[in-house]
């Protein structure tokens, strides 16, 4: 498909670009956060790939890839839904739930560890005064 003008990016690509810029991230930084190549990020954000001079083909990210990208720039599942990518929104929602559960578990362990430290500290203080 040879074109004179660029293929307009899909809605999710426009959201990715806006979110990346709002967070003052370069394409390289965003790609690193997502664990993706700079080339892939650039193609998805632009909405097309150029396999040969003067040839542009639409580039639509697979749902899992888009979810990784969205998480890297803090897009919400609702934003992906608005963009017509409920497939990626569902994956992102699952990723966020898993991250929240892991954070909650870590926070819970941290609170328990702190409680044990406080208990040891108070018992040591109590022993020092006996």
C-alpha positions as CSV (number, residue, x, y, z in Angstrom):
1,X,0.0,0.0,0.0
2,X,1.8,3.1,-1.2
3,X,0.5,6.4,0.2
4,X,1.1,10.0,-0.3
5,X,0.0,10.9,3.2
6,X,0.5,9.3,6.6
7,X,-2.1,6.8,7.8
8,X,-3.9,8.5,10.7
9,X,-3.1,6.8,14.0
10,X,-5.9,4.8,15.7
11,X,-7.5,6.3,18.9
12,X,-5.4,4.2,21.3
13,X,-2.2,5.5,19.6
14,X,-3.3,9.1,20.2
15,X,-4.0,8.3,23.9
16,X,-0.5,6.7,24.2
17,X,1.1,9.7,22.7
18,X,-0.8,12.2,24.9
19,X,-0.1,10.2,28.1
20,X,3.6,9.8,27.2
21,X,4.0,13.5,26.6
22,X,2.0,14.4,29.8
23,X,4.5,12.3,31.8
24,X,7.5,13.9,30.0
25,X,8.8,10.5,28.8
26,X,10.8,10.0,25.6
27,X,9.8,7.1,23.4
28,X,12.9,5.3,24.6
29,X,12.0,5.8,28.3
30,X,8.4,4.6,27.7
31,X,9.5,1.6,25.7
32,X,12.0,0.6,28.4
33,X,9.2,0.9,31.0
34,X,7.0,-1.4,28.9
35,X,9.9,-3.8,28.1
36,X,9.4,-3.2,24.4
37,X,11.7,-2.0,21.6
38,X,11.8,1.7,20.6
39,X,10.9,0.7,17.1
40,X,7.8,-1.1,18.1
41,X,6.7,1.8,20.4
42,X,7.3,4.3,17.6
43,X,5.3,2.2,15.1
44,X,2.3,1.7,17.4
45,X,2.2,5.3,18.5
46,X,2.4,6.5,14.9
47,X,-0.2,3.9,13.8
48,X,1.8,2.6,10.9
49,X,5.0,0.9,9.8
50,X,7.2,1.7,6.8
51,X,8.6,-1.6,5.5
52,X,10.0,0.1,2.3
53,X,10.4,3.7,1.1
54,X,7.1,5.2,0.3
55,X,5.1,2.3,1.7
56,X,3.1,2.6,4.9
57,X,1.1,-0.2,6.5
58,X,-1.2,0.2,9.4
59,X,0.3,-0.9,12.7
60,X,-2.2,-2.1,15.4
61,X,-0.7,-3.4,18.5
62,X,-1.8,-6.8,19.8
63,X,-3.9,-6.6,23.0
64,X,-1.1,-7.7,25.3
65,X,1.4,-5.3,23.8
66,X,-1.0,-2.4,24.0
67,X,-1.8,-3.2,27.7
68,X,2.0,-3.2,28.5
69,X,2.3,0.2,26.7
70,X,-0.7,1.6,28.5
71,X,0.6,0.5,31.9
72,X,4.0,2.2,31.1
73,X,2.3,5.6,30.7
74,X,-0.4,5.1,33.3
75,X,-3.4,4.9,30.9
76,X,-6.5,3.4,32.5
77,X,-8.5,0.4,31.2
78,X,-11.4,2.9,30.7
79,X,-9.3,4.9,28.3
80,X,-8.6,1.8,26.3
81,X,-12.3,0.9,26.3
82,X,-13.1,4.4,25.0
83,X,-10.5,3.9,22.2
84,X,-12.4,0.7,21.2
85,X,-9.8,-1.7,22.6
86,X,-11.7,-3.7,25.2
87,X,-9.4,-6.6,24.5
88,X,-6.4,-4.6,25.8
89,X,-8.5,-2.9,28.5
90,X,-9.3,-6.3,30.0
91,X,-5.7,-7.4,30.0
92,X,-4.6,-4.1,31.6
93,X,-7.2,-4.4,34.3
94,X,-5.9,-7.8,35.1
95,X,-2.3,-6.5,35.2
96,X,-3.3,-3.7,37.5
97,X,-5.2,-6.1,39.8
98,X,-2.2,-8.4,40.0
99,X,0.1,-5.4,40.7
100,X,-2.3,-4.2,43.4
101,X,-2.5,-7.6,45.0
102,X,1.3,-7.9,45.0
103,X,1.6,-4.4,46.5
104,X,-1.0,-5.1,49.1
105,X,0.8,-8.3,50.1
106,X,4.1,-6.5,50.3
107,X,2.5,-3.7,52.3
108,X,0.8,-6.2,54.6
109,X,4.1,-7.9,55.1
110,X,5.8,-4.6,55.7
111,X,3.2,-3.6,58.4
112,X,3.6,-7.0,60.1
113,X,7.4,-6.6,60.0
114,X,7.1,-3.1,61.5
115,X,4.7,-4.4,64.2
116,X,7.2,-7.1,65.2
117,X,10.0,-4.5,65.3
118,X,7.9,-2.3,67.5
119,X,7.1,-5.2,69.8
120,X,10.7,-6.1,70.1
121,X,11.6,-2.4,70.8
122,X,9.0,-2.1,73.5
123,X,10.0,-5.4,75.2
124,X,13.7,-4.3,75.1
125,X,12.8,-1.0,76.6
126,X,10.7,-2.7,79.2
127,X,13.5,-5.1,80.1
128,X,16.0,-2.2,80.4
129,X,13.8,-0.6,83.1
130,X,13.4,-3.7,85.2
